[in-house]
Structures are given as structure tokens and as C-alpha cells.
Amino acid sequence: MVGRVAVNPRGFGFLEVDLGESGDVLRAFIAPPALNAFLADDVVAGSIVRADDGRWNAVDLTLYERPRTELVGEVVARRGAFFLRVDREVSNTDWPLDSRGQSLEAGSTVLARIADDTGSVAQLRRRVDGSDDPSLARVIARHRILTEWSAEALEQARTLARRPHAVDGRRDLRSLPNVTVDAPSTRDIDDAIAVLPADREGALRLFVSIADPSDFIDQGTPLDREARARATSTYLAGRTLPMLPDELSSGHLSLHPEVDRRTLTCEMRIDPEGNITATDVYESVIRSFARLNYEETAAYLDRGETSREVEKVRSSMPWFRAASARLGAFRARRGGVRIAQDEAKITVDPATGQVSTVEAHKPNSAHVMIERFMVAANEAIARWLTERGVPSLLRVHDIPGEDAVSDLAEIAENFGYAAGFGPKLTPLSLAAFDAQIDAAPEEPAIRSVLLRSLGPARYQVAPSMHFGLAAPLYLHFTSPLRRYADFEVHRTIRAYLRGRRDWSSRDPSLDSLARHVNERARAATRAENDRRKMIVARYMVDRVGQRFSARITRLRSFAIVAQLDASFVEGSISVDSIQGGPFVLDARETHLRGDDRAFTVGQAVRVRVIGADPALGRVEFALE
């Protein structure tokens, strides 16, 4: 079988074999000696055999493809030769380092290039020092995030940035009071919203207009190829790696206020009960009246308070609130789980560049409103394309199986909640449980476990539902400046609007794109998580010795993972450090039992911070 190599920092690895559209992955163990010649993400062929203990093992491995071209690591000297101690999530062994005639010092961090696809020598490119952050460079290399643009792509971007946003037969919505709502730090502004008051039948019209890079960037051009290779923007604390160059993503294509912008608009008619009774999709030109942030928008929605920016669209604000409430009522009837999540908000001191606070951050009413509008537009576009027989990259989320439902019910009970799902989880029963935990002190920990148990969504071409949103059909349309899946959907819509009808029900190139986008989206998410962990660990260094209340969110045979109640910071407790062992983890990883004590996912604990390693992004706790 052919699969990709995954490297565990403890020295062993796995061959991960994609089993098809089901999203299932076979993970076969690779013993440390067999792993030495390979890097994470290598495409490898091997024999898969079952051991006596039932575990799958991968043996007789042969390299097919090496997508990784760069390594970041620490220089080590042995017997007069230099080696590169590579990030242990990339390789379990040190690589011979060719200095290319440059002087080297043991202990320095460097960026190296792999000599060729099958080579075992790393060639020095440059040192990582000065203004560089070695931990950031390590994360970027670990997940193969692209950082450089070709000269051809940059020249194309400069040329496109001079092209005007002319109407040219598009629907002119510049007199409609469009507004954008984002965080103050947002630079790539994808989406604008507008609303018309209810008509005599009580129906209002919601306009979601989205920046349209597909109108500027033709398929197969240098800029398109590089955007596709990235597949998504990656947001790392301290650095953003955009899918499109800044002069486009945060400049010429971004929906800044008081300038014309070419967009694709999804116009939805919403009746008084929240049903979307009609959808129209068309090319448009808008002019945003104001740029609002979430806080000032929520201040109006919740308390009627206005700001200078809110006053520019004051007459629309009550109707935005009405549209949000209607869509919320519709979602409540159908079920599903809330998307906007509590998270640890990291504040960086601009003067020092150091983390000043890590605290709990809860989404407000403005976050919820924009989420509802974007979800409604994404679902409406998915339905609009499917009804016309046009294949696209759909976003799907599988229905949990019986084992997952049983685990969820047990975990809920551990947290002190009665789920009573029965053998089958439905979107409405999930919503009912969601209502139980809403605003509860344990909600962040429960929700992190809940979403992990439900599993990830993915892109595919074959129609299927999105269980978490209770949507029969769903896709991503609203963020084409930072997600290639949305970019591709825009390109498909424009082709249909301009007369194309020769669509194939099964396009192999679209299936290939779905696999690629899934892989790069997972890599970006892992990079963002790793970087966040490093930043949090750096913050926690100064809190060693402090005590906190926490909840267990994950169990492993070697560690207990707990989340602090006050800040959502996660850390691990070594099982070997806990008295009462030895401990045995059950097959579903929900209980860890010893001779005279046991731990369950959801259990409340008191912990003390005993260590933090920013380089590895690890925080260590001890039970109190």
C-alpha cells in the first residue's frame, strides 16, 4: 500500500494510508530503524502486516515521492563532521550537513535544503538568527508552509493591482449600504453584508457580497498555481503567510470602505420564520459604507450603543439584528452545534513583542451574527450549484457512529451532564445537548472534547451532509482571499453565470484538488496550533509554581491532558508522576484506571505548573 509518513517525536512513526472518500485512514506502525531514512510527509510504498497483538505494521518501505525540500534544525558536531539535528516531528535521526563552504558553529539554528528526492544529505542555505524566530522557522518548515513568491507571481500581482474595479455589466450595488464586520487586526477583508427592510409579506433581503479574486486571477497563471499550492492562508502568532500576496489580499481585492470592489453576491430572501425562500447569485460591484469591528457591532446589537462607524449604517442595524434572529430560529429548529468557540486570546505587547496576557475569550453577538450570515450564504450557494448540476468542492461532516455517540454520552456524564443520546446522534439531539452546556463554567472544556469527538470536516465532490451544521449541502464561498476552496467555488460560479454548461458529474481533477486542499488545510491548522502552543508555553514560563483549577480533556497511556478553567491553556501531567499506578487506559481513551484511583475525561482537578518549554510548545502540570 502507498501512504504518507507521520513521525512521532518519540522516535517511531506511522504510514498513513487514505482509504478513500470515507475519510478513514489506516495507520500502520513504523519501527524506529525502518523510519531512519524517511521524513514526515514522504510518500512511501510498503507491505502492511498485522502483528500478533493486532497492530498493523509497515515494513519493506520504498520512497516514492519527497514533497519536503527544506529542513530546519540545530547544528551538531561529531568526529569532525557536522550534522543537522532535525525537528523530531520531521525526522527521527540527524542528517549529514553539507556546509557548502560556509563556517558553522555547533548549536546554531540553520535552514537547509535536501540535496535531491532520495538524498540523505542536507545542504546549508542560511542561518536562522538575528530578527528570525527559530521556533517560528521550525514550525514553518515542519508543516511545509510556503513563504516565498516567484518573481512571475509577484509581477502578475503588481499588474493586477493596477486594474480598476469597473462595473462592466455587473450589477451595481454601490448605493446599497454595505458594511464589513471584522476584528480590528483583520487585513484581508473578504465579506460585506447589506440588508433591505421587510416587504409587505414580512420577508427581508440579505446580501452577502464576497471579494472575487477569480475575476482577476486566471486559472493556470503563476499566481493561481502558487495560491493553489498554498491552498490557505496560515496565521501564525507574529507572522501571517497569506495565500495571495499582500498587495492583493489586504490591498487591491480587500473590501475596504469607500472604494469600489468587484464581488460575487449571494442575495437571500428570508421570511419571518427564518426560511430562505429564494436565492440569487450574481457578479456585482459594491462600495462599503463602513468598516465595523465586532465589539462596536455587539454594543449596538446588545445595548443600542452607536459609534461613528455604526452611525454610517444606522438604519440597517435593526434589520441585521432581525436577519440574525430569523436565521438563528431556523438553525435552532434544524439542530447542529454552535461554530463560534471560546478560545484563549493571546495579547502581545507591541513594544516588547512579548505575550502580556492569555485569557478566556468568548464570542459575542456580532460574532454569532456574522457566523449565521456566512453559514447561510455558504449553504445557499451549495444548494444553488447542486440544483443546476454543477460539481464543486463541497464541505462535508460525517454522522458519528455508535461508538462515538456512546463515548460522547459517557464524557458528558463525566462532566456532570446527562446526554441520553440513544444509539444514534441527530443534529437536534446535538443541539439540545449544546443548549445544556451553553454558558456553563465547564463549557470550554466540554466543547473542545465534543468537537474532537465529532471529528473534522473535509472537502469532497460527492454530495453529502454537514452533520455539525445540520446542512444537507454545504461549501465554502465566503473567504476566497484566504482559502483556495472558496476561490475555486467563485471560479465555478462565474463560469456558470457566463454560460458554461458542459459539466462532468465526476471530474478527476476536482477530486485531486479536494485531496490537496484537505492536506494543506490540515497542515496549516497544525502549524497554527503548534505556534500557539509555543507562544503559550513562553507565557507560562513565568507562572511555574502557580496553581490552577482545570478539567481533564484527554487521556493517554503516558499523560493526562488538562485545560485550565481561567485561560483555556492546556498542559500535560506525566502518568509516571502520579501515585496509585500502574495505570491502564481503556480502549476508547475515556478512563485511566489504577489500583486505587482513576481519572476520566471531564474530571475536575487542581494542578500546579511545574515546567514550560517554548521550543517544544509544552506546558507541564503536576496534580495537587
C-alpha angles and dihedrals in degrees: 000000000000122000146137126276119241117192123211115210088231090071106262130089148196137235105224113205119193108225096199139261093343087077091230118144127202110216114200119189119245115202116228097253092051090048096056096090095049140075130211111278094023110146104233137178120214147145116270114212132174117236125217090263091056095254120135115237128195115217139165092036123193125188114240103169138359111204092175114090103166136054130193119201150126121283114240127183124217126171094341095311131102125232133185114236096211125207103279091229087063104039135006094212140050117259126221107254123218106205092199088226095305124127116255135196125205111247096030120123116236142177114232136183124225108243096227141335095280099027124119097203125093117213117212115246104170145324120265104224144105109042092002121102107223093204091052091048089050093053093047092051094042092060098033094240110176115235106171132068126212118246089245093055093048092049090050090050091051090050093049092048088065094054113103125235094239122176094231096170096321120131107273110228097160093115092053110097098245118177136184124220118197143133113284090246094054113116104170102064107191106166140050128183135206134171137199119212121258117284126223090285091052095251119136128198121233119197119201108186118188131197108257114215090164088072089061106031116061121211115265096019119129092259092049092049092052093045089051092049090054093040092185143025113256119217112205120174103261096015139049120204104198126207089225127034115273095247087065106028096045097019130032098016099035115105098245118172123268096014130101116253131182109231145164112242129207107198115194130189109215119194123211091269094054098256117143100227099176138017128197123186123193147145112266148167119229138179114208112228095202145358110229128186125219095252097054091042091052090047089061096040093049105032108011092246116152135204132195091268094045090053089062090066098022095134092055097050098082089050092050087054091048092050091050092050092049093050089046091054091050092049090049091055091051100041133216133134132292113261103199105086138200109247144171108272113211118207117197122201104235092208097055103019089230127129109260101180141009109192142154114277122194124196113248132215092276092056089050092048095051090045090054092049094048094045090050092051093046092051093045091052092048090053092044093054096042093050088056094049093247114146117222143159103286124195111229135182119191126233108253116252125237094267092053091048091050091049091050092052091049093048090049089054090050088056090050099259130120110225104169093184096162120214095313129049116216129189090249094050088048090051091049090055090045088057090053094058097038110127092355116142089241094048099105094051093043092048094050090053092043095053092045090051093050090055131222129303120235143190121257139151100229111088115252136145130269100231098191091057094035086232118151088207129014141165141162115265106140105072110048094145090065107022124056092204089064090043090055091048089053090051090051094049093049091049090053093046089052094054109271113148105155096101122157117220090221115034111179091203091058091050089051091050091051091054092048095048091048091052095047093044090054090048092051091049092050091048092051091048093048092049092048090051091052092050092047092048089052088053093048094054088083091049098059108136095027121122128226143175113248146167127229108245102170140017128209130175089248102032147025115222115211131183121215113238096219102048108011089238111156125214138165133244115208110236090215089063094058120092119227098054165159090102127202123204117217120235094258093049094234099112132044111191132190133175096277107007139039139194130212135190106266096029117141114236140171114232139184122213107240102168148356129197112194093187091059096031092236131144118191125207135187124208116251 
